[in-house]
Amino acid sequence: MTHILVIGGGIAGTATAMALHKAGFDVTVHEAHPDTAEDIGAFLTLASNGMRALAQLDASDAVASVGFPLRSMRVLDGQGAELAHVPLGEADDARLRYRCLRRGELNAALQGEAMRRGIGFSHGTRLVSVENGPEQVTAHFGDGSVATGDLLIGADGLNSTVRRSFAPGTEPVYAGQSVFYGYTRNAVVAQDTDLLTMVRGSTGTFGYALSPDGETYWFARVTGPALASDELGHPAPSHWRERLVELLRQDATPAADIVASSSDGIMATNATEIPPGTPWRSGRTLIVGDAAHAASPATGQGASMALEDAVILAKALRDAPGPESAFALYETCRRPRVEHNTTVSGQISRGTRTPPSTAAGRTPSPSPQRPGDDTLAAQLDWDVDLRTVTTTTRNAD
Ligand SMILES: Cc1cc2nc3c(=O)[nH]c(=O)nc-3n(C[C@H](O)[C@H](O)[C@H](O)COP(=O)(O)OP(=O)(O)OC[C@H]3O[C@@H](n4cnc5c(N)ncnc54)[C@H](O)[C@@H]3O)c2cc1C
């Protein structure tokens, strides 16, 4: 049986392992973090396309107890006036409805489900180098251990060691916004729990949603220079709170009060992306998820695209006659779609493109309900041979 090493047990790596396992491959996941890293990261949304991919892995139930659903989105301007109020994705289908989740909780739920299925996880093993041989691929880890497989899938995120092993010149690029995430139970937010509010303010975009148990999840994307690396790790929540409140007070929206009521746990990041055109594969090695195509968070598609990668890669390896043609088929299916997302998301972050939700005359929706969706649905459908699906996939706007 083909043995596949998956490097990285984040959302892309864990989902890829589940998909490969479902397709009948023998898989082991090697994750640098010593445990499921439940406490790491902020929150994210899974869009309907990500939920569709999850359903193909029979993993919808595994995440049903994590996070909460979102059915619609309203958009406010900097004066608090409503510009749009639209359904989000496939809101009428409970299985495909958008979901807002803490990233660590989603990751822990997926890892738990993968282990329950018998997939091997080796935590605390950090890849340091890859040896791509003609017959096998060998992974070397920081603790001195070694693993050998027929194929190696790099799902090791933005600063991927696997990517650097065959594309050493490629580095993440700043996408024009710093991004902050926080939570508060002290904000007075007058809205339903299944609503995402987006504020197009004068200094960037602010978003918030209210969980059923009364916690407000919020993020702020602020346009301007990147935060310095020594500042990114600033431990005092008051540091970021005060800076953000000062910026957000320039507008007449609920944003400043929500941030002001947040007592701790504010996380600061820089929006970054992997440049389109980056190589994805070499010999017996291929990268997926953020390692291959990290995008700025403006379209909120990072985790959903990673879940799509997982299903389509496993189908390619299942359906194509050999690994070389499978990797080529995978890339043909995936590259146009994910790179379109990277480009659109980067343009929104840099302010050179209007988000679909406020573009004049557009039906505001980040959902995948547009021409080309049938192709994506067929690519994701576990029962459809990937080779029979045309690859004229469109995406994102
Ligand atoms: C704070 C934050 C908020 C986000 N918000 C959103 C959002 O709202 N919507 C959205 O769709 N996406 C969001 N994203 C992005 C989203 O989480 C990712 O795009 C998605 O999860 C896919 O990630 P990944 O699994 O490819 O990479 P990662 O999540 O980075 O996982 C990579 C894994 O590889 C491991 N690893 C790294 N190096 C090595 C190594 N050398 N050896 C072994 N293991 C290694 C890491 O420990 C990690 O577990 C957010 C990301 C962050 C950090």
PDBQT file of the ligand as one rigid body, heavy atoms in Angstrom, charges set to zero:
ROOT
HETATM    1  C1  LIG A 401      -5.065  34.059  13.495  1.00  0.00    +0.000 C 
HETATM    2  C2  LIG A 401      -5.543  33.456  12.226  1.00  0.00    +0.000 A 
HETATM    3  C3  LIG A 401      -6.833  33.758  11.784  1.00  0.00    +0.000 A 
HETATM    4  C4  LIG A 401      -7.295  33.267  10.591  1.00  0.00    +0.000 A 
HETATM    5  N1  LIG A 401      -8.549  33.583  10.157  1.00  0.00    +0.000 NA
HETATM    6  C5  LIG A 401      -9.066  32.984   9.060  1.00  0.00    +0.000 A 
HETATM    7  C6  LIG A 401     -10.425  33.204   8.628  1.00  0.00    +0.000 A 
HETATM    8  O1  LIG A 401     -11.166  34.003   9.195  1.00  0.00    +0.000 OA
HETATM    9  N2  LIG A 401     -10.910  32.502   7.591  1.00  0.00    +0.000 N 
HETATM   10  C7  LIG A 401     -10.129  31.593   6.961  1.00  0.00    +0.000 A 
HETATM   11  O2  LIG A 401     -10.636  30.906   6.074  1.00  0.00    +0.000 OA
HETATM   12  N3  LIG A 401      -8.819  31.408   7.301  1.00  0.00    +0.000 NA
HETATM   13  C8  LIG A 401      -8.287  32.070   8.337  1.00  0.00    +0.000 A 
HETATM   14  N4  LIG A 401      -6.967  31.867   8.716  1.00  0.00    +0.000 N 
HETATM   15  C9  LIG A 401      -6.138  31.023   7.895  1.00  0.00    +0.000 C 
HETATM   16  C10 LIG A 401      -6.415  29.585   8.149  1.00  0.00    +0.000 C 
HETATM   17  O3  LIG A 401      -6.258  29.204   9.491  1.00  0.00    +0.000 OA
HETATM   18  C11 LIG A 401      -5.495  28.803   7.264  1.00  0.00    +0.000 C 
HETATM   19  O4  LIG A 401      -5.527  29.374   5.983  1.00  0.00    +0.000 OA
HETATM   20  C12 LIG A 401      -5.973  27.384   7.184  1.00  0.00    +0.000 C 
HETATM   21  O5  LIG A 401      -6.159  26.898   8.483  1.00  0.00    +0.000 OA
HETATM   22  C13 LIG A 401      -5.023  26.466   6.452  1.00  0.00    +0.000 C 
HETATM   23  O6  LIG A 401      -3.886  26.371   7.216  1.00  0.00    +0.000 OA
HETATM   24  P1  LIG A 401      -2.805  25.215   7.036  1.00  0.00    +0.000 P 
HETATM   25  O7  LIG A 401      -3.243  23.974   7.717  1.00  0.00    +0.000 OA
HETATM   26  O8  LIG A 401      -2.428  25.155   5.619  1.00  0.00    +0.000 OA
HETATM   27  O9  LIG A 401      -1.609  25.899   7.816  1.00  0.00    +0.000 OA
HETATM   28  P2  LIG A 401      -1.466  26.122   9.374  1.00  0.00    +0.000 P 
HETATM   29  O10 LIG A 401      -2.770  26.369  10.027  1.00  0.00    +0.000 OA
HETATM   30  O11 LIG A 401      -0.413  27.167   9.540  1.00  0.00    +0.000 OA
HETATM   31  O12 LIG A 401      -0.929  24.713   9.877  1.00  0.00    +0.000 OA
HETATM   32  C14 LIG A 401       0.392  24.300   9.615  1.00  0.00    +0.000 C 
HETATM   33  C15 LIG A 401       0.738  23.209  10.608  1.00  0.00    +0.000 C 
HETATM   34  O13 LIG A 401       2.035  22.733  10.291  1.00  0.00    +0.000 OA
HETATM   35  C16 LIG A 401       2.818  22.670  11.465  1.00  0.00    +0.000 C 
HETATM   36  N5  LIG A 401       4.201  22.865  11.063  1.00  0.00    +0.000 N 
HETATM   37  C17 LIG A 401       4.808  24.007  10.648  1.00  0.00    +0.000 A 
HETATM   38  N6  LIG A 401       6.088  23.770  10.341  1.00  0.00    +0.000 NA
HETATM   39  C18 LIG A 401       6.309  22.452  10.552  1.00  0.00    +0.000 A 
HETATM   40  C19 LIG A 401       7.445  21.612  10.406  1.00  0.00    +0.000 A 
HETATM   41  N7  LIG A 401       8.620  22.082   9.979  1.00  0.00    +0.000 N 
HETATM   42  N8  LIG A 401       7.332  20.304  10.726  1.00  0.00    +0.000 NA
HETATM   43  C20 LIG A 401       6.148  19.794  11.159  1.00  0.00    +0.000 A 
HETATM   44  N9  LIG A 401       5.031  20.561  11.334  1.00  0.00    +0.000 NA
HETATM   45  C21 LIG A 401       5.111  21.862  11.017  1.00  0.00    +0.000 A 
HETATM   46  C22 LIG A 401       2.284  23.787  12.344  1.00  0.00    +0.000 C 
HETATM   47  O14 LIG A 401       2.566  23.582  13.713  1.00  0.00    +0.000 OA
HETATM   48  C23 LIG A 401       0.793  23.722  12.038  1.00  0.00    +0.000 C 
HETATM   49  O15 LIG A 401       0.100  22.830  12.866  1.00  0.00    +0.000 OA
HETATM   50  C24 LIG A 401      -6.456  32.395   9.854  1.00  0.00    +0.000 A 
HETATM   51  C25 LIG A 401      -5.164  32.080  10.299  1.00  0.00    +0.000 A 
HETATM   52  C26 LIG A 401      -4.703  32.606  11.472  1.00  0.00    +0.000 A 
HETATM   53  C27 LIG A 401      -3.289  32.270  11.939  1.00  0.00    +0.000 C 
ENDROOT
TORSDOF 0
